[in-house]
């Protein structure tokens, strides 16, 4: 590469959606010169065209929901059909967005394909992502629409009691949008999908990224069903017990272990709550128990777990070591009052991993 091309690459790594006009101004050259340099870089395979994805930097692509989390926590056992004294937290959320933020905090270059509104919540979310190094340049920003909202009520032990999600905004993430991002999908090192996206979108992602490992967070029993026809195309699956049973035919006659072995996906990490995780590695099952922990907030622990799996995959870890790293990530989340822990980073992850190893 020429010195000028190297300068352009460095700018694109930080600002992949910068316009050619802005590049020209930044470098004090003409727009036509920038266009020539961009064309040459594409021909050399250093960038991948529109969106200016820099090829030499492996990245995680997360496709899924972004929303605002409004969470109520009572001070005493919940009294149904009554007003409960407690406190309320408001934070950025969404399964896909949460996974993406955790990945970014774990120093994995991460891009998020999602949808937000143009309201104050959406703008704040974009600014926050930029501040932590999470790229949302591919996320759709819908004019005059509200960002999706997830309203949850925890019980006095900080487990989820009930929730309401208003995710209609996600309907804007269509098959055509995914097709327009095809090169972004093809060159990702790993793609993470949450099942807040439509089945048509899931099918399109799998079609566009046949050679890319696909990780899926099943989210809920109802939404997990969307991926049932595509289980043999998924690399890694992260369901809980109920979601696992929903994905396996005639599961009511099978044990948990039999259900896990019937999953066509080669790898699965089945959450068992306080009992740990059941690891499926092709035709082998391993139970990894979870050391006791005082839970501060259970919301977001599953998202952190998935981010831990992605981090481990990027580091070429074994399934067992991946599960331990994922469990360490979830423990960091369980100790945090917010959905995403400010303490989430590589150093904290490996410190927490030692707790699990020596427990």
N, C-alpha and C positions, 0 to 999 in steps of 0.2 A: 504493500500500500504506500501511496505517497504521504507526505507529511500532512497535506490538506485533508486527505481522506481519513487519516488517523484522528484529526481534530473533529471531523464530522461524526465519526463513530463514537467518540467520547461524549459528544453532545447528545447523540441519539440514545445512548445507554441511559441517560438521565431523563431525557424528554423525547420519547419515541414518537409522539404525535406533533412535534414542532413543524411548522409550515416552512416551505422553502424560502419564502420571503423573510421569515424571522431568522432562518439559518444564514441567509445572505447578509442581513444586518449585523448579526452576531460576529460573522467572520470578515465583515467589511469587503465583501466581494459581490458580484452581480448575481441575480436570481438565475440567469441562464448558466452561469458557471456552476452554481449549486446543482442545477438539474443534471449537468454533465457528470459531476462527481457522483451523484446519487445513482445515475444510470450505470456508471462504471462499477460502483460498489455492489449493485444488484448482479451485474454480469459476473463479478468475482465471487459471488455467493456470500459476501460478508453481511448483507442485509437482505431481508425477505420481502421487499416491496412495500406497498402501502401500509402505514402503521410503523414502518421502519423497525421491525423486530431484528435485533442484532443477533446473528446466528451463533456467534462464538460464546454466548452466555446461556447456559442451560436455564430453563425457567419452568416453574409450575404454573399451570393454567387452571384456575378454579372457576367453574360455571355453576351459578346458583343464586340463592336469594340474598338480598340486602334489605334490612329493615331497622326500624327503631324498636328497641326493647324497652317496654315499660313493665317493671316488675314490682309487685307488692309482697312484702314479707311481714307476717303478723308477729306480735310480741308474745302471744299466747296461742294455745291450740285454736285452730280455725272454728268459728261458729258460722255455720252456713245460714244463708238468708238473713244475714245481719251485718252491721258495720263492724269491722275489726280494727283495733288500734295496732299500728305498725309503722313501717316506713316504706317509701317508694323510691326505686332507682330508675333512672332513665339513661340508656346507653345505646351505642351502635350495636346492631345484631344482624341476624340472618345466618342460617347455617353456612352457606357458601362464603359470605363475607367474614364470618368468624374464623372459619378454617383458613381463609386467605390471610387474615391479619396474624393469626398464630404462626403460619408458615413464614410470613415476612419477619416476624419478631425472632424466629429461629434461624434467620439469615439465609432463607431460601428465596432467591429471586422469584417473585410471584406476581401474576397478572390476574385480575378478576374481571370476568364477563358477567355482568349482572344488569339490574335496572334500578334507578332511583328517580324520584321526582325532582322538580326544580325548586321545591320548597326549601325552607331554612334547614330542615333536617338533611335533605339530600346534599345541599351545598356544604354543610358541616361535615358530612361523611366523606365527601371528596377531599376536603381540606385535611381531615384527619388522616386519610390514607396516604396523602402526599407527605405528611409529616413523619410517617413511620416507614416510608419506602415501599409501600404497596401500590402497584400501578393499577389505577382504575380508568386508564385512558380508553379502554375498550368498552367500558360500561355505558349503557344507554342512559341519557338524562332526559326525562320526559317533561316537556314544557307544560306549565299550569296543571301539574298533577302532584298528588301527595306521595311521599315515600311510604312504602309498606310498613305496617306496624304489627308487632307481636306483643300482646298483653298477657302476662302470666301472673298467677298467684301461687306462692309457695306456702307450705305448711310450716308449723313452728319448728320442725326439724330441718327446714330448708330444702325439702323435696318438693317437686312440682305437684300441686293440687289440681290445677286446671289452667287452661290457656285459651286465648282466642287469637287467631291470626287473620289479618286482612292483607292478603298477598296478591290482590288483583293486578297490581302494577306489573307483576312478573309475566303476565300474559303478553306483554310487549316483546319478550324474548322469544322470537319465532324461529321457525325453520330457516326462513330467508336471512335473518340476522346471523344465524350460525353459519350458513353457507358463505355469507360475505366475509366471515372470519376464518375461512377454511385454512389458509396458510398459518394462521396463528395456532390452530389446533394441530396441524401436521408437524410443526416444529417444536411443540412442547415436549419436555422430557417426561412429564406425567400430567394427566388431566384428572381433576377431581370434580365429580358431579354430585350435587345434592338433588333429591327427588322433588324439590319445589318446582323444577322445570317440567314442562309437559312431556308426555311420552313421545310425541313427534320430534321434539328437540333432542331427547335422549337418542332416538333412532338416528337422527341426522348427525349428532356428535360421533356416534359409533361408526357411521358410514365415512365420515371425513377423516377420522383418526384411527384407521385400522391397524397401524403399526405402533400406536402410542399406548402405553399402559393406562387403563382407566380404573380409577378408584371411585367407589360409590358410597356415599352416606345415605342410608335408607330413610332417615328423618322420622317416619311414622309408619304405622301399619297400613293406613290407607294409601299413603304415597309410595310405599315400598312396592306395591303391586305393579307400578308402572314398569319396573325393570325386570319383572318375571320373565318376559319373552326373550330377554337379552343376557341372561346370566352367564351363558357360555362365552360372551364377548368381554366380560369384566375381569380384570386382573385381581383386584382386591375389593372385598365387600366388608362393610362395617355395620351389621345389624345388632339390635338387642334380641333377647329371646323371643319376644312376641313377634317381631318383624321377621325373624328367621322362620318361625312356624308359618307365617303368612306366605312365605316364598316357596315352601315345599309342599307338593301335592300329598294328600293323605297324611299330613303331619300329625293329625290327632292320634294316629296309631303308632307313632314313632317316638323314640327317646330323643332328647336334645342332641346327643351325639350322632344318632342315625340321621337326623335332619341335617346336621352340619355336613356330614359326608355325602349327602345327596346334592349339595350345592354344586352346580357345574363350574363356578368360579374356582380357580386353583387356590386362592388365598382368601380366608375369611377370619375376621376377628370379632367374635360374638361377645358382646358385653353381658356380663353376669352381675352387674352392680357391685355390691360389697363383696361378692364371691370371686371377683376378678374377671378374667377373660378366657374364653375357649378359643384356641388358635387352630385353624385348619390350614395345613400345609399339604395340598394335594390330597393324599389319602391317609394322612397322619393327623391325629388330634393331640393337643397338649393343653393342659389346664394350667394357667398362671394365676395363682391366688393373689389377692390384693391385701397388703398390710392394712391394719385398721387406720382410720383417719377421721379427724373431727371435721365434718363438712360445714363450710361457711355458706357455700352457694353451689348447688348442683347444676344450675343452668350454665351451659358452655363447656362442661367437662367433656362431653362427647365430641364437640368440635375440636377441642384441644387434643383429644386422643387421635382423631384423624390427622391432624397436623403433625403429630408425633410419628404416625405411620409414614406420612409423606417424607418427613425429614429423614427417617431411617432408610427409606427407599433411595433417596438421593445420596445417602452415605453407604449404599450397598450392604446393608445389615441383613442378618438372617431373620426369618419370621419371628423366632423367639426373642431375639434382641430388639426387633422392631416393636413387639408387643410391650417389652419392658420400657422402651423409650416413650411409647405412646401412653403407657400407664403413668410414667413420670410426668408427662405433659398434662394429663388429666388431673393429677394430684395438685399441680400448681394452680390449675383452674378451680379445683374444689376448695382451695384455701383462700380464694379471692372473693370479695364482696361483689365485684363487677364481673360481667360475662367474660371479658378478656382481662387476664391479669397483666398489670403493668410490669410484673416481675418476669414475664415469660421471655427467656432468651436462652442461648445455647449453654452458657455457664450454669444458670439455674437449672436447666434441664438435666445436665449431667450430675450436678450436685444431688438433685432429687432422685436420679437413677440409682445413686449409691444407697439411698434409703431403702429402695426396693430390693436391691441386691443383698443388703446386709440384714434385712428384716427377718 
